Amino acid sequence: MLLAIDTSTRYAGVALYDGGHILSIRSWHSTSSHTSELMPAVKGMLEERGITPRDLEGIAVALGPGAFSALRVGISAAKGLALAAGKPLAGVPTLDLEAHPFLGCGLPVCALLEGGRNEVAAAFFNPRGERTGDDTMGPPVDVLSGVGEPTICCGEGISRWRGFIEEGLGELAIIVQPAAGARLSSLAELGGIRFDAGEADNLAILQPHYLRMPSIGGPKRRDRTPQRS
């Protein structure tokens, strides 16, 4: 049994996966950082199934990009559960989760997340399902400027930017509206694949992927380098 935790964005959730099926899923929209919602959701779902963290085979967690505070909540909780129960932890980038259902279909894929400040976070994959580079972030017109062939556009960022994408890319954009729970299902499946391959992350060094640091404190720098939690 695998527990999946995703707090990358305002839409977050947890799921239980038995290696072939999603057994239980809870998702919600939060106006804060998921602090008050996450652990009660995990506790309630485990109790509903009559299991404890020690009964799990592992924990999978979404790494972002995403909101600074929200990511810290999810990844800290995942680390704490894994450490307390003595279970392996696998982190998966959030844009990989958004793209996963469409990879290898013979078309390029562009996965998008809302980045705030009129920007998007994006990852691109070739028709074979391989990433073509690191996550990028910027105004949609810049991020999508390299799209020159029919491309599947997916992810939570579609909700806000659909009109812009349709106008800017025309028939090149094959738009897939995000579905509730799809990202959690991908997280559970990809986490399970990693565990089946004997892979797990080091709790001491696994970090969220921030593309924008919080607005308080000293000078900020936006890059793809994970920051310490």
RAHU-V74289 format. One record per helix or strand of 3 or more residues. SS is the DSSP state (H for helix, E for strand). FROM is the first residue (numbers start at 0). TO is the last residue. If there is no record, write none. Layout:
ss=SS from=FROM to=TO
ss=SS from=FROM to=TO
This chain:
ss=E from=1 to=5
ss=E from=10 to=16
ss=E from=21 to=28
ss=H from=34 to=48
ss=H from=52 to=54
ss=E from=57 to=61
ss=H from=67 to=84
ss=E from=87 to=91
ss=H from=93 to=101
ss=E from=107 to=115
ss=E from=118 to=124
ss=E from=135 to=137
ss=H from=139 to=142
ss=E from=150 to=153
ss=H from=157 to=171
ss=E from=172 to=174
ss=H from=181 to=195
